[in-house]
Amino acid sequence: MPTKSISDLARVVDQRLKHDGVPSPGVRALIELLDAVYFTSLKTEEGKPLQIRIVLVDPSNPDPDPPRPGYARPDRWKITKLANQLPLTVPTLIKLSKAADPWSSSLAVYYDSDCRFFVWGLVDQTVHFNTQLVRESDAGGYAPPGIFQVVAYGTADLSVYREFSFVARLQQDRLFKRQNDVFSSGPVRDRLTEGVKRHITSVKQALKEPIRQRFLRDWGESISDWNESIAGHWLSTICRLLISIQRYRHGGAVLITNSRANLDIKYKINYSRLPKALTRLWTSRITANTARDEIGEHLDRKQDMIPAWFYLEETVENGEAEDCEDEITGCVRFIASLSCVDGLVLASPDLTIRGFGVEIRPKKEVDAAYLASSPRAPEGGLRKIDPSHYGTRHRSMMRYRYAHPNSLGFVISQDGEIRVMTRVGGKLVMWENLEVFSFFESDSETKSKQQQKLASRAPSPATPSAASDRSVSRTVKIPIERESKSE
């Protein structure tokens, strides 16, 4: 495989900017910019690699498309100018990197008429973009400022984004212009189907009978949309778990299987809180959506009164769903922390955790493995690799996966790379450069459609716990006129 360098990444960024009709500083200038970030990532502070995020923003026009007056939400980013501009050099970035943690802020940089780059400000509120990126929120608020942003998450590991979309990633000497979305299609997605089906079934069974009947009777074609949203959120939770393990920079592994054969489980547990919280979240969302539909139907019929129960149910269920989202975050962080113990984390297909510190017993090494270049792993897209080139954690996973074809294993390296492997036919296949972060497509039209789709599918959170005495609530009526005024 040919090696790639900063110049290759610069050309990809330059092509993307031109494709989007945005002025580019040119390949040579981009090489200078990316070089500075790249060499900064090679440095360490107290033994830890430096991490940094920069955004290319014109100081003379930092906000070319501001919200209308009075429409900007309080969490929108602002750029605070430095009293003096600083030359963009490795020493400068090293000094500022500790003050500009990429999780919370970014460095605003630009270039002069001679294409010399300089640092001129600090961007706040970056955390909201990052929470969307790591799938801890459905939307990341406002798009980051600037023409594009460059992030160094690890040593010699640079990623470039434009607004909410992924542009390219240079990891040491490998360039990735697209990531492997193994959670949407292919053998990995097939292995996760059992867990997805269990989850959708548990959600429908947990719905209260009147809600379930209406859900199945009235929503018709939209049920498939709901199923897709429920499945997508469940798969997204796996991504969140992998990202949380990755952030420890300790390395770890997660094995999803029904079997406990050939496993030495040092710490046995039965932690089912995550799948239960995921189920409660979606029963609350569906219940709230049903109440909203009832209110809408009364409004469409121009009735003088709307039962107060519907408003109460929608409000309470929305609050319950918000609580469930917080609970899910706590579950994900808890499970990720288990990976810091030597050995893997063992999960059932429904994401119940059965143990941690798990050792794999089979000692017979796998003779050959194959690296897939795309999610579906077609025969022509497989490249033979030598398992001995990988570490102990990867090789033990390979041994188990080959002996147990229906299992699925994720391995997170100390350098942050996430890989997944399973058996496809008679071959052990592995995928890397997984799409675990949440991105929109590069094409702006596709992005717009995705945003509309996301908005239409994500009913606001809600909860069944407040359904106390419906017979009493039915007797309370609210005039539509008064309700519209209060809004």
N, C-alpha and C positions, 0 to 999 in steps of 0.2 A: 504494500500500500504506500503510495507516494506521500512524503511528509509535506506538511503545510506550515506556513509561517505568517507573521504579522502582515506582510505584503498581500497575501491571499485574502486575509480578513478585510484589509483596507479596500481591496477591489470589490468585494461583496458589498460592503457598506456604501461605497461610491455608486455602484450600480443600483442599489436600492433607492438611494436619494434621488438619483436621476429618474428612475422609474416613477417615483412619487411626485416628480416635478419640483423638487426642493434643491436649491443651490448647494453644491458640494464644494468643500475646500480643496478637493482634488486628492488623488491617491497618495501623492508624495506627502502632503500635509497630514493626511489621515494616518499614514505610517508613523510619522513623528508623534502624533497624539497617542496612538495605540501602543507604541513602543514605551512611552513614559509610564502608562498604566501597567503594561506587561512587566517591566523591570521593577516597578514598585511592588508588584505581587510576589516577586522573588525574595523580597526582604522579610525579615521577621522582627517582631517586637515582643520581648520577653518570651522568646521561643515560639510564638504563634505567628502564622502568616498574616500579612497585612491585607485587609479587605477595604475596598474603596468603590465609590460610585461617582461618576462624573456625568454631567449633562452639557451638551453643546448648546448654549443659549447666547443670543446676540444681546449685549447689554444695552444697546440703543433701542431695542424693541423686544424686551423680554417676554411680553404677553400680547402677542399679535391678535389673539382671538379671545378677549376677556368676556366673562359673562355680562349680561345686561345689568345695569345698576340695580342693586337690591336683590338680585337673583343668585349671587355667589353664596354658597354655603360656608359656614364658619371653618370647615376643615380643608378649604382649598389652600394649595401651596402659596407661599410667598418667597421671594428671593431677597435676602439681606445682603447688601453690598459690603464688600471689604473697603476700608478707608483707602487702601493702596492695592492696586493690582499686583499680582505676583507672577513671575515667569513659571510656566508649567514645566517643571523639571522633576526628576525622581526625588531629590532631597525635599522639594516643596511638598510633593504628594505624601511623602513619608511623615512629615511634620503635621500635615493637616488631616491625615487619615484617622487619627485617634479622635479628632473633634468632629469628623464627618462620618460617623458610623453608617454604613450603607443601609442598614435597617431603618434608620431614622432620618437621614438627611443625605444631600448630594452636594458636590462641588460644581458650581456654575463656571464653565470655561468658554473661551472663544478665541478668535485669532485676529491679528491685525492685517494691514494691507500687504505685509511681507509673509503672511501665513505663519507667523510665530504665535504660538498659543500662550494664553495667560489665564490665571484663576482670578475671578472678579467677585464671586459671591457664594453664599450658602443657601441651599433650598431646604425648607422645612416641610413637614407633613408627608414625608416620603413613606412613612409607616403604612399609610392607607393603601398605597399601590402595592406594597410588599405583602400586606395581609391578603389581598386578592391573589397575588402571585403564588403564595403558599396555600391557597384555598381555605383560608380561615374566614373569608367573607365572600358573599356572592358577587359583589361589585367593588372595584377599587377606587371609587370616587372619581376624582378628576385625573385625566391623563397627565403624566409627568410633563414638565415644561421642556422646551428645547426641541432641536431637530432630531436628536437621538441621544441615547444614554449608553454608557459603557460601565459594566460592573465586573470587578475582580472579586470572586467569591473564594478563591483559593489560589495556590501557587500555580502560576502560568496557566490560569483558567479564566478566560475573558468571555463575557457574553454581551451582545449588543442588542438593544431594543429600540423600537421606534413607537412611541406612545404605548399602546397596550399589546403590541405585536412583537414577536421574536424575529430577529434579523439573522444572526449567526452566532456561533460559539467556536472559539479556538481553545482547545484543551491540549496544552503542550504542543504537539506537532500534528494534531488532528483537527480538521475544520468541519463543522457540522452546520449545514444550512437548513436542515429540517430534523425534527426529533422523532423518535419512534413512539407513536401513539399506540402502544400495545394494549391499552385498556379499551379501545374501541372495536378492534377486530383482530382476528388471528388466533393462534393457539393459546396465548396467554389469556385473552378474553374468554376463550372457550373453557379454560380451566376454572375461571371465576364464575361461570354461569350458574353453578349449583348454589353458591352463596347469594348471587343476585336473585335467583328465583325464590330462595327461602325468605329473603328479606321482603320482597314484594308480597309474598303470601302472608307473612306475619303482619304487614301493614294492613292489608285488607281484613284479616281476621280480627285485628285489634280495633277496627272501627265499630262504633256503636251501631246497632241494627238499623235504625232509621237512616243514619248517614250512609251506611254500606248499601242499603237498598237504593237510595237516590244516586249514589256514586255509580252503581252498576246499571241503573235504569235510565237515568237522564243524560249522562255524560257521553254515552255512545263512543264516537270516534276519539274524543279527547282522552279516553282511558289509556290509549296507547301512548299519548303524550305524557300522561302522569306516570305510567310505568317507566318510560324512558327517563323522566326526570328523577324518579326514585332510584333507578339503577345507576344513573350518572352520578348522583350524590353519594351513593354507597361506594362506587369505584373511586370517586374523588377522595373519600375518607382514607382509602388505602394509600393514595398519593400523599395525603397529609401526614400519615404515619411515617412513610419513607422519608419525607422531607424533614420531619422532626428528628428522626434518627440521624439523618445526614448532618444536621446542624450541631450535633455533639462532636463531630470530627473524631469519633472514637472507633468507628467501624461497627458493623452489626449485621444481623441476618434475621429474616423472618421466613418461617416455613409454614405454608398453608396445606394441610393434609387432614384426611379423616383417620389416618393410621398412626399408631404409636410404635409400630414395629421398627426395630433397629435404631431406637432412640433411647438415650439415657437422660431422663428428665431430672435434673438436679433439684429444681424448685418447682414442685407441682402446685398449680393453682387452678381455679375455675372462675375466671373473670369474664362475666357475660354482660357487664354494664354497657359496653359500647353498642352491641347490636340492639339492646333494649332501648337505649337512648335514641338510636337512629329510627327505630320503629315509632316511638312516641313523637318524635319530631314530625314525621309525615302524617300520622293520624291527626295531629294538631293542625297541620297545614291544610289537609283535606277538609277537616271539620270547619275551619275558619272560612275556607273558600265556599263551602256549602251555605254557610250563614250569609256570606256576601251575595251569593246568587239569589237567595230568598229575598234579601233586601232589594236587589235589583229588579226582581220580578214584580214586587209590590210597587216599585217606582214606575215600571213600564206600564202597569195596569192603572196608574194614576189613582191609587187608593188613598183615602184620606188618613188612614192609620197604618202604621207598621208595628208589629209586635216588638216590644222592647227586648224580648228574648234573643232575637237575632243579633241585635247590637251587642248585647251582653256576651253572647256566645262567641262572636267574632273577636271582641276585645280580649276576652279571657284566653281564648285559644291562641291568639297572636302572642300574648305574653308567655304562655306556656312554651310555645315554639322557641321563643328567644331564650328561655331558660334551658331548653333542650340543646340548643346550639352551644351554649356555654358549657353544658355538661359534656357534650361530645368533644369539645376542645380539651377539657380536663382529662377525659378518657384517653385521647390520642397522646397527650403529653405523658400521661402515666405509663402507657404501654411502651412508648419510645424510651423512657428511662430504664425499662427492664433490659433493653439491648446493651446497656453499658456493662453488664455482667458478661464475662466470657461465656460463649455459647450462644445458641440462637434462641429466638422467641418462637414458641410453637402456637399456632392458631388453627382453629377449626375453620371450615369453609364459610361459616356464618360470622367469623371474626371474634368468636369467643376464644380467649387466651387460656391455653391449657398448661403452660409452663414456660420457664425461662432458664437460662443457663444450660440449655439442652445440647448434648453432645451426640454426634452421629457415629454409629458403631461400624457400619461397613468400611472395611479397609482396602477393598479392591479398587485400585485406581481406574479411572476411565481412560481408555486408549486414545480416544479422539473426541473432540467437541466441535461445534460449528457456530460461527458468529453470523447472525441474521442481519441483513441490511434494511429490512422492512418488517412491519408488524406481522404480515402473513407468512413470512419465511418461505417463499417459493424456493424450489430446488436450485434454480439458477442464481438465487440471491444469498446462498450460504457459502461462507468461507471457512475452510478447515483451520482449526487452531490447536495448539499444543497445550493441554491442560497444565502441564508442568510449569508453564510461564506465569501461572497465577498463584496466589498465596494459599495458605492453609484453609482459610475460611471458604474461598471459592472452590477449592478441590474437594473439600468434604461435602459441600452442597452438590457438586457434580456427581459424586458417588451416590448420594441418596436419591437425587433426581433420576438417575439412570436405573436404579433398582426399583424405584416406585414411580411408574409412568404418570399416574394421575396427580402427583403432587406438584406444587409450584413453590419455587424458592426465590427470594429476593436477597441480594447481598449488597451491602453498602460499605465501600472502602473508606479507609481513613482520609483519603484525599477527596472524598465526597461523591465519587462516581457510584451510580446506582445501576445494578444489573439484575436481570431476571432470567431464570433458566427453567426449562422443562423438557420432557422427552417428546419428540415429534416423530412418530413412526419408530424406527430403530435408531434414531440419532438424538444425541443430547444437543439441544439448541439453546444458545444464549443471546440475549439482546442487551445492548448498552445504549447510552445516550437516550434514556427514556424521557418521554414527555410527562413529567410529574408536576411541573409548574403549570399554572393556568394562564394560557395565552389565547388571544384572538388570532384569526388568520391574518396574514399579511395584507391581503387585498381589502381595501377599505369598504367596498360594497359588501363583501362577505362578513366583515366585522360588524357592519351596521345591522345586517340580517341576524347575526348571532346575538347582538345586544337586544334586538326586538324580541327574538325568540326567548332569550333568558328572562326578559321582563315579563313576558306573557306566561311563562311557565312557573315562575317562582312566586307562588301565592305567598302573601305575607304570613309570617308565623302565627300560630294560634294554639288552643288546648282544650281537650275534653274534660279536664278536671273540674271545670266550673259548671258543668251541666248538672246542677243540683236538683231543682224542682221545676221541671218544664211546665207542669200543669198550672202552677202559680204564675209563672212568667207569662203564660199565654194571656192572662187576664189584663195585663198592663199594656196600654196602647200609647203610642207616641204620634202626635200629629206630624205629618210630613212637612208642613209649613214651618213649624217651629224648629224642626231638625235642620232644615236647609238654612235657616237664619243663623243657627249656632255655628254652622260650618263657616 
